[in-house]
């Protein structure tokens, strides 16, 4: 069986190319990446004053991408019930993206007020920015232990039991997670030279956001997208109403989630905690895997002291964020259904049925990954065209940062699939390799500047992470080409 699995791993592309849908998505990704690379040369081809044309092309691409998102078609013969869910899925995606939408609307209006306030000699905007790019990475590590606590209850979907278990462990999990704040605050203090007051404010802001993101886990587990959106709406409203009260938004946001836990709060206490070894393993896993999407932003901040093209870098990152969230809202549930079906088949059906079910699962997962990649590429191309139309001096930075973010997203998604099927070591190795390459790139190739040559380290990261994506793809195909072996037979033969 092992020899067969290794043989399959050596021919991932040939097997994939037998699927017409996969061929189309691979072609779309390739063409999209090539066109994105050519965007900086558009002005040399188009007549002067072509910014409107570039913006229009970007809008058309967004519309095309929305159509793909509405009809991804990863399963052959999608039935009417699935199609009727398109509106619900679109609404769920919008609710899930509420933090991205709301904060991008609110921050421009509150930034001037924040900039006028100093915290220990550092503008409040810089402290908030540092926290904003740290918290997503911090959250990946701090929230992973939660799923160890509630994992055995999730299959039954008993939300009352899940909430009660979470409340039993949450106080100590929060305390155990606080050293992570120091892990991020220390390099910030050493590399920026901020005052103790500024660093302490940064640490307190990260700590409060740590409470907030852990409180959101219950809404995420229960698929309560409305409750998730309520939390971020309250957060954005507090930020808009009192932008200089830096502690208020995460406190208000956490309060909405705590109130929703209801009777589960009766089980709050400090008697339950995760063992240090298990907790440390989960945190390390979260730090390494989370570094792929988020480490470059923090390294960039530390390298520049916060003086970089924030709008361009965050705009370039947005397509990857949208595509990644689209996968978990729209495509991951279908993968979960197929995995559950494979488990039933292993237990109840003959080998011939198992092989068909396994092949279908592999096909659905492949299509899901490639469709997510296509969505990310098309949106990256759209953003690159828009930046070229609005700020042509920053187009190189937008292209390289956008292409890098797409590669980060694909590497993260493939790592997630490996982790999901039980391969815990490979994603951590890939995350660690990315983190080392990220730090080396910003050290050796410099940071984005203000001119047309401001692509900086992102040009090197595109190449490095595309290589890592290829490695991740080979590992992914090795295990997902025969999922029944990785999920069951390999473990059974070790008994």
N, C-alpha and C positions, 0 to 999 in steps of 0.2 A: 504493500500500500504506500509506503514511504517513497519507493522508487517511482511509482506512478505519479504521486504528488509532485516530486521533483521534476519529472518529465513535463508535466503540465506547466510548471513555472518557467521552463525554458522556451515556451512558445506562446507567451501571453498575447502578442500582437496578432499572430496568425489566427489564433482562436477567436479573438475579438472581432477581427475583420470579416468573419463569416456572418456576422449580424449586420444587416443593412442599416438599422437604426444607429448602431455604434459607429459604423463607417461615416454616416452623415455627421454625427456629433464630433468625431475626430477631425473631419475635414473642416467643420465650422470653427473648431478651436484653433486649428493650424492657420487658417485664413485670417481669423480674428487677430491672432498674435502677430502675424506678418503685417497686417494693415495697421495695427497699433504702433509697430516699430516704424512705419512709414509716415505716421502723422506729423512728426517734426518737419518733414520735407514738403508738406502740403502747400505751404505758401510759395514754394519755388515753382509749383505746377499751376496753382490757381492764380487768377488775376488779382491785383491789389484790391483791398476792400472786400475780401471774401469771408470775413468773419461770420456774416449771416449764413452763408452756405455751410460753414463748418458747424455752427450751432444747429441748423436745420437737420444736418446729417446726424448729429448726436441725438436729437429728439426722435427722429425716425428709428434709429437703432434701439432707443429705449422702448418704443412702441412694439417693435419686432420682438424684443426680449420679453415684454409683458405677455405677448401672445404665446410664446414658448412656455412661460410660467403657467399660463392658464391651461394649456394642453401639453403637458410634458410627454405623455404617451409612452411611459416606460414599461407598461404592461400591454401585451398584445390583447386586443379585443376588450378595451375598457368598456364597462357596461354603463347603462344610463344612470345608475345610482352614483357611480363615481363622477360622471360629468355634472350631475346636479349639485355636487359638492364643491364645484369650482368657486362659486360666490362665497361659500363659507370658508374655503381655504384662503381665498384672497383677503377676506376680512381678518382671518386669523393671522395671516402674515403681516398685515398692516398693524394689528394690535401688538404683535410680537416686536415689530420694528418701531414701536412708539418711542422708545428712548432715543433712537437715532433721529426720528422726525422732530420730536419735541425739543430736544436739546439743540439741534441745529437751527431751530427757529428762535429759541430763547437766548442762547449765548451771545449772538451778535448785538442784541439790544442791551444786555447787562454788562458786557465787557468794559465799556467806558467807565461805568460806575465802579467796577472792581479795580480797574487800573488806577483809579484815584486814591485807593486805600493801600497803605504799606503795612506789611506784617514783618516786623523785625528788619526793616530795610529792604524787603523784597515785595514787589507789587503783588497784590492778592491774585491777580490774573495768572501770574506764573505759578503760584502755589496751587491754585485750582487746576491749571493745566497739567502740572506734574502729577497731581492726584488722579486726574482723568485718564492719563495714559498708563498709570500704574495699576489702578483698580481692576481692569479686565484681566490682567495677568495674575494679580493677587487673588481674584475671585476664582480663577480656574483651580488654583491650589487649595484655597480655603473651603470650596464647596464640594470637592471630590470626596472627602471623608463622609459627608452626609449620606451619600449613596451606599456606602458600606453599612451604615446604620439601618437604613430603611430598605435595602436591596431585597431581602427575603419577603417583604410585604408587598412589593410593587406588582408582582404577578397577579395578585388577587384584587388589586385596585381598591382596597378598603381604605378610603381616605381618612376615616376616623382613626383607624389603627395607625396609619402612617403618620398622621399629625401628632398623635399621642407619643409615638416612639421618637419622633423628631424633637418634640418639646422636652422629653426626658434627657436627651443628650445635648441639646443645643447650648445651654449655658456653658458647659465645660468645653464643647467644641469651639465656641467663640473664644474662650480664654486660651485654649490650646493653639488657636490660630494667630493670636496677637503677636507672637515672635516674628511672624512673617512680615509684619509692618516694619520692624526693626531691620529685617533683611533688606528691605528696599530703602529705608530712610538712611542707613549708614553710607552706602555709596553716594547717595544724593548729597549728603553733608560733606563728604570727603572731596567730591569732584566739583561741586558748585561753590563751596565756601560760604554757604548761607549761614545766617546767624542761628543760634540755638532756638530763638523764638520762631523763626520761619520753619525750621526743620520740625520743631515740636508741633506746629500748626499742621504741617504736611502729615505728620504721623497721626495726629488726632483725626484729621479728615479721612485718611485711609482707614483708620479704625472704625469710624462711624459708617463708612461705606462697606466695610467688611460685615458689619451687623446687617446692613441693608441687603447686600447681595445674598447672604445666608437666609434672610427672611423670605427672599423671593423663591427659594427652592420649592416650597410647598405649592405655590401657584404654578410653577413649571411642571412639577410632577403630576399635578391634577389637570394639566392642560387648561387651566383657567386663564385664558388670554385676556379676558376682560379685567380680572383682578390684577394681572400683570400690568395692564395699561393704566389702571387706576393708580397703582403705585408710582409709575413714572409721570403720570399727569400731576399728581400731588407734588412730586419732586420738582417738576418744571414750574409749577405754580409758585411754590415756595421760593425757588430761585428767582423768578420774575418779580415777586413781591418784595423780597428783601435780599438782593444779590450780595450784600456785604456780610450778611449773617451766614457765614460759610458752613456752619454746623447744622443749619435748619433743614435743607433739602433731604439729606439722608435720614434725619430723625423723623420727619413727616412721612417720608416714603416707607420707612420701617413700621411706623405706627399703623398704616393701612393694612399691612400684611399680618401684623400681630393681632389686630382686631379680628381679622378673618379666621384666625385659628380657633376661636371660640372656646369650647370646653376642653380642647387639647391643652390649653394653657394651665389647667389644673395639675398637669403632670410635670410642669417645670420644676427643676431641682438640680442639685449638684452631685447627686449620688451616682450618676451614670457618666462614664467617660470611655473613650476609645483608648485601647492600649497604645503606649508610646510608639512601639515598633510599627503597628498597623497604621497609626495616624501619620507617622513619618514617611512610610512608604507611599501613602496616598498623596501627601503633600509634595513629595519629590516628583512623583508621576505627574501631578498637575502642573508643577513648575516647568518641567521639561516639555511637556506637550503644549502647555499654554504659551511657551516662549516663541513658538513658531509664528503665531499671529500677532503677538504683542511686543516682543522684546525689542524690535527695531525702533519702535516709537520711543521707548524709554532710553535706549542707548543714544538715539538721536538727540533727545532732550539733554541728556548728561553731556554729550559731546559739544553741544552748542549753548548750554546754559538756558535753553528755551528760546533762543533767537533763531528760529527757522520758519520756513513758509508753512505755517500751521494749516491754513485753509487748503492749500494745494495738496499737502501730504494727506490730510484727512479726507479730502475729496477723492484722491486716488485710492484710498483704502475702502471707501464706501461700497464699490461694486463687490469686493470680496465679502464684506459683511452681509450685504443683501443676499448674495448667492448662498453663503454658508447658512444663513437663517432660513432661506427658502428650502434648502435640503431638509432641515429638521422639521419644518412645518408641513411640507408637501410630500416629500419623498421618503423620509425615514419611516413614517407609519406603514407604508407599503412594504418596505424591507422587513419591518418587525413582523408583519402578518405572514410574510413568506418564511421567515425563520421559525415562527410558531408552527406553521404548517409542516416544515421539515422535521421539527421535533415530534409532531404527531405521527408523521409518516415513519420515522425511525422506530417508534414504539408499536405501530399497528399494521403497517403495510409491508408487502413483499419487496424484494430487492429491485425488481423492475420499476415499481412505482417510486421507490426511493431515488433511483437514478434520474427519473424524469423530474421529480420535485427538486432535487439538488441542482439540476441543470437550469430549471426555471429560476431558482433563487439566485444562482450565479449571474444569470442574464439580467435580472431586475437590479441587482446591486451594481453591475457594470454600467447599465444604462443610467442609473441614478447618479453615479459619480461623474460620468461623462456629461450628462445634462447639466449638472451643477457647474461643471467646468465651462461649458458653452455659455451659460448665463453670465458667469463671471467675466469671460472674455468679451462678450458683446457690451456689457456695461462698462468695462474698462476702456474699450475703444470709444464708447460714447462720451465718457468723462474726458478722455484725452482730446477728442475733437472739440468739446466745449471749452476746455482750458486753452486750447490753441486759438479759439475764436475770441475768448475774453482776455486772456493774459498770455500772449504768444511767447513772452520772455521766459515763462515758467513751463513751457510745454515739455522740455526734456525731463525735468523733474517729475511732471505728471505721468509721462509715459513710463519711465523707469520705476517710479514708486508704485504706479498702478500695476505694471507687469509683475513686479516683485510681490505685491500684495496678492495677486492672483496665484502665484506660485506658492506663497505662504498658505493660502486657503486650500489649495489642492493637497499640499503636504499634510496639513492639519486634517483634512477629510480622510485621506488615505490612512493616516495614523489612527484616526478614530475607528475606521473599519477594521484595522488590525487589532486594536484594543477590544473592540466589540466582539470579535470572534475568539478572543482569549489570548492573543499574542501581546503580552504586556511589555516585554523587553524591547522589541523592535521600535515601537513608537517613542519610547524614552531615548533610545539611541539616536533616532532621527532628530528628536527635539534637541538633544544635547549637541549634536553635530551642527544643527542650525544656529544654536546660540553661540557656539564658538566661531562659526563663520561670520555671524552678524557682528560680533565684537571685533574680529579681525578686519572685516570690510571697512568699518567706520574708523579703525585705527590706521589702516594702510592707504585707503583711497579717499579719505577726507569726508567732509559733511556737505550736504546741499548748500549752495550759496545763493546769491540773489540774481546772478546772471544766467545766460543761456547754458553755461557749462555746469549748472548746479545739480547735475544728476548725482554726483558724489558716489557714496558707497552703494546706492541702489543699483547702479549699473553692474557692479560685481555680484551683488546679491541675486540678481536675475539669473546669472549663469550658474552660480553655486546652488541655488535652490531648485532650478530646473533639473540639475543632476540628482539632487536629493529626491525630487519627485519621481524621477525614473527609477531610482533604487526602491522607493516606497511602492511604486507600481509593481515591480517584480515581486516584492514581498507580499503585496496584497493579492496578486494573482496566484501565487504559490498556495495561499491558504483559502482563497475564495473560489478557485476553480473547482475544488472538491470540498464544499463546506461541510458535508456530512462527515468527512474524515477529521477535519479540524475540530468540529463541534463534539464529535462523539467517538469515532473509531480509534483515533490516536490515544485518547484517554482510556478507552476500554482495553487496548492492547498492553497498557502498562499495569493492569491489575495483576 
